[in-house]
Amino acid sequence: MTISSDRLLRRTLWGNAIFSILSGAVLTIFAGPFAAIAAHEPSTGLGLELAVVFELLGVGVIAFGVLCVWIASRETMPAGWARVIFAADLAWVLGSVMVLLMPASWTPAGIVGIVVVALIVADLAILEYLGLRRLGSAS
């Protein structure tokens, strides 16, 4: 029995796709309630209310998940695109840290939400890194 060298990466991308599409949909649908419990006072980002920022972020995360589906479903793994996903996940984690360090009126629930999602994305990034390493050593 031969195990494909892209198996870990492919499975991780499928997991990332599922997590991204589901969490993006939940964030989009419940943007208003999430904004209300995430911050002590109505806040804005880029001139937009937090609920609108959450809606836009949710739609973007869904699109990211669809890209993960496309990459994972290719017969031949497009390693360049998988590296883009890995870089985007690293950027998400770094962005989460920066958001937490900025002066804001996050509630404890908001902080927990940011940290939990960042930890899940960090775990996915680690698995993507390992999968990319395996893919690189196989070629």
Helices and strands as residue ranges (DSSP letters): H 7-29, H 31-38, E 44-45, E 48-49, H 50-72, H 79-101, H 108-138
